[in-house]
Amino acid sequence: MECDGCTLCCKLLNIEWMDSPAGEYCKECEPGKGCGIYHSRPEKCKEYHCAYSQMNKVSSDLRPDKCAIIFERLNDDIFIGTVEPGKRISLAAKGQLDSFFNQGFSIVLLNQRMKKPYILPVTGRSKKDIWNTVQKERQKLDGRSS
């Protein structure tokens, strides 16, 4: 699935290799249109895929710029939701959060304004354990964090 004009990752995520801090659009981003250098964008940008872009059959209501949250599957049991500050999470996104949780995924919600992440652990996992896992996995992603 293509981004189709969604540029929320270009704004919400810290893109160190583009010198673009979380909360500001990347200098190459054309908000509402897409990446100005899409075909020659850096390899790390090409490697990034939010959950929406990886799904074949998904409602356009879950496109990150429409639901105010970027979902990422961190590993086999954790989903991260990077929430757009100042925006309400849509009903579609809330339904997706419920679905992830009911499927046995722990959920971590965060954004650059939150002092601490909001963690919804599944039975048997502690919030601390989940957060430690998130931090370890993020370090593996080599300079891409939110």
Secondary structure, DSSP 8 states (H G I E B T S, - for coil): ---TT--HHHHHSEEGGGTB-TTS--TTEETTTEETTGGG--HHHHH---HHHH-SS--GGGSHHHHTEEEEE-SSSEEEEEE-TTS---HHHHHHHHHHHHTT-EEEEE-TT-SS-EEE--TT--HHHHHHHHHHHHHHTSSEE-
